[in-house]
Amino acid sequence: MRYTPPPYVVTLWNPQGIQIALEHARPTLERLKPPGVMLHGGIMELIESGTALTQLTRAMVPGAVVWWELAGDDGPGDAGAALMARIHLAQAAVLAGVPFLSLNCEQRWKHGMAGFGVDDARKAIREMRKVAPQLALSLTSYGQPGLHADFPWQGFGGVDVYQPELYGQGDAASIFDWCEKFAAQYSTLRQTGRMVARPIWPDMLAGNVPSVFGSWLVDAFETVTMWVLGCSKADDDGLMDDEGELLCRCLNALAATLDPWGKPYVGVGRVSRFQFDKALSVDGKIGAQTRAALGL
């Protein structure tokens, strides 16, 4: 199915649960007013509390689209029980009015362990489609595809979107290198028939990443997801820094600005189109001149 995403989405997670993540993120959410929020949690947490957590998120950020993301391999270890849990998760997402579900497939899927291979992946996607045909599904977690040769890529051909984790940090050169490696490996998987053509919406960090690099990503792709909260320690879970916040503010301003034809600057090429229309140097990166033209 074809699903049109928000201009960007912020991801929230906390090892103590989504409720805690929302409490910690409240100041950031109320300040930035992101167009989309993704709740990253365990399968039973989402099934049992997802509707209430979604309502709480919408109250914090009126007008925001809420997505869900299943954390890793959370759920029963038996393949049959895991399948039923994912079917219940898809049904819960629909009941909560959630349009998009990201499947963060780790460990057993990545390493091709027994009971979690191509056929199981295909069956999971097929059965989730049956009970929730209106729900857009994505596959995330794999970062560099070449590191996961045993991953059942063909089994997840039924998803609508790929969300590779582009978690390079620090200087722009190292991050570009990370992205170039991903692009090359993705191309190889496509050519060999192991991976089908799908939109790519990168999953990146909202901190320790230069905003100029981040703006290059958002110009190259229809949308991105950015981790604002989430790490291994409950008392140190903030990932949004000044660069990440600046990028979000710029994306908000672009989406609120109309081009000469009365359309907002969203989607692929949003930064480049704005620069061209404002007679700026066109490079797809939100530098000082572009920020000034946006009033920031």
N, C-alpha and C positions, 0 to 999 in steps of 0.2 A: 504494500500500500504506500501511497505518497503522503507524507506528513510534513507540514510546514512548521519549522521550529521557531522559538523565540530568538531574538538576536544573539543572546548568550544565556547560559544557565549556570547558577552557582550550586555547588554540591556541598552538602552538610553530612557529617558523620561524627559520632563520638562512641568510644567503646562502651560507654554506659547507656547508650541508647539515643534514638533520634530526639526524644523529648529534651534531653540534656543538651544535645547539639543545637536545638532551636533556642533554648534559653541562652546559651553562650553566644549564638549568632544574632540575637535580637537587635543589638545596637547597629551591627553592620547591615542587616537587612533593612531596618527602618531608615538608615542613612542613605543607602545606595538605591533602594527600591528596584531590585533586579527584575527583569521581565520573566525570568524563570528560576525555579528552585528545585533541585533534585535531592530527595531524601534517600540516603544510602543506609540500608539496614538489613537485619536478618529476616529470614522468610516468615517466621512466626510473628515477629514484631510487626511486620507490614500487614500480614493477614489479619491479626487480631486488633491492632491499633492504628493501622494505616489511614483509615477514614478520619478518625479524630485528629491525627497528626497533620493530615492534609488540610483539614478545616482550620487548624491552628496556624498553619503556614499562610493560608489565604487571608486570615485575619491580620497577620503581621505585615503582609505585603499584598494589599488589595490589587487585584488585576493580574497578579503573577500566575503563570502556568506552573503547575506542580507535577514533577516527574518522580518516579520511583526507580531505585536501583537495588537489585538483589546483591547483597554482599557475599562475594566468593561462592563457595560451595555450601553455604549454610543450608541446613536441612538434613533429612534422613540419609544415612549412608547407603541404604539399599536403593538400587536404581528404580525399582517400582514405586517405592514410597516417595522417593525424590520427585518422580514424575507427577504423582498425585499432588504433592505439595506445590509444585509449580503451576499446576492447573488451578488450584485454589487461589494461588497468588494472582494469576491473571484475572480470575473472577472478582477478587477483592479490589483490584485496580480499577476495573470497570465500575464497580459499585461506588467507589470513591470519586469517580469522575476524572480519573488520571488517564491521560491520553497516550503516555509513553512509558515503557518499562525497559530498563537496561539490565541485561544479564551479565553480571561480572563473573566470568567463568574461570575459576582458579584451580590449582592443585589437581584434582582427579581428572578434570577435563584436559588441562594442559599437558599432563604427563601420560595420557592415554591409559589410565588404570582400568582394570576390568569393570565392566558394567557402565562405563561412561564414555563410550566411543561414538562413532559416526551414527550408527543406527539409533542410539539412545538420544543423541542430540536432535536428529531429525524427528523422532517421535515426540520429544518434548515440544519442539516448535509447532509441529502439526497439531497436537492436542491443545496447546494454548491458543492457536488460531481458531480452533473449533468453538471454544467457549468464549473467546474474546476477539472476534474478527475486526473490531474497530480499534484495537489496541496496537500501536506501533511498537515493534520490538527491536532492540539493538544488542550487539555483542561488544563487550569491552573487556579489558584486562590484559590483553596480550602484548602491548608495547611492541617490541621488535619481533615481527613474525618469525624471523629466522631462529630465534631462541627457543621456539616451541614447535619443533618438527613433528611431534606426535599429536599435536592438537587436531581434533576432528573438524577441520575447516569445512569440508563438504557438508557435514551434518548441520552446520549453522547457516547454510546457504539461504534458508527461509527467513532470516531476519531482514529488517528494512534498512538498517544502518550499521556501519562499523564505527566504533569509537576507540581508536587506538590511544593508548596512554603515552603521550609525548611529555615525559617528565624530566627532560633535560633541565639542568639548573645552572645558574651562574652567568658566564659571559655568553653573548649572542652567538659567537662562533661555535661553541660546543653544542648549543641547542640546535643550530642549523644543521650541524653534522648529524645529530640524532634524527632529525626529521628527514634528511636526505637518505639515511640508511633505511628508515621505515619505508619511504617512497619506493626505493629500489627493491626491497623485499616484497612489498605489496605487489609491485609490477610482476615480479617473478611468479608469485602465487597465482596471479591472474592468468599469466601466459601458460602455466602448466595445468590450469583448470581446477586447482585446489580451492580457489577463492572466487566467488562470483562478483560481478560488478554491483556495488552498492554505494550510496553516498557516504562520505567520510566526514564525521564531526569530531575533531580531536578532543581528547580529555587532557587538560593541562592544569598546572598549578597556578594559584592566584597570588603566589609569593615567590620571591627569589628568582623571578623571571623578568628581564627588562621589558618595560611596557612597549618599547618599539618593536621588539620581537613578537610580543603577544599580539600587537596590532597587525603584524604581517600574517600571523595565523588566521586572525578573524577576517582579514581581507581575502585570503585564499580559500576559505571554506564558508559554507552557509551559516554555520554556527559553531560555537565551542562550549564545552562545559569546563568550569573552573572550580577547583577544590578550594573552598574558603575555610572550612573546618574539617579536621580529621587527621589523627595521627595515633600512635600507639599509647600515648599517655593522656589521661583524662585532664590533667592539670596544665597541659601545654599543647592545646589543640588548634591554635590559631595559625592559619596559613596565609591569610590576606595581609599584604603589606601595602605601603604607599604606592608602589608601582602598579600593583594589581588593582587597587582602588581607582587610580587614575585611569587605567584602561577601561574599567567598568563605566566610569563617568563619561568618558569619550564615546563609548558605545551607546550609552543612554542618549547623549546629545545627538549623535548621528541618527538614531532611530526617531528622534523627535523633530528632525530637520527635514523639510520637503525639498525635493529636487525641482528643476524647472517644469516638470510634468506633474507635480503635485504628489509624488511618491516618496516615502521615507527611504533613507539610506540604510538598507538592510540587505542581508544575503551576500553572496560571493561578489567581491569587487566593491564593497560598500565604501571603503576608504578611498580607493582609486577614483571611483566615480565622483565622490565629493571633492577631491583634489582637482580633478579635471574641470568640474563645474565652477570652482572658485579660482580657476587660473593659477593653481599652485603647481609645484613640481610633483609629478605623479610617480610615487614609488610604493604606494600601498602601506606606508608606515606612518603612524600618528606621531609626528615630531612637533617641534615648537610652533611652526607656522600653521600646521593643521589644527593644533589645539587652539591657537589664537583665533582662527577662522570659526571655530566652534564656540568661541566665547569662554574658553577655559584657560 
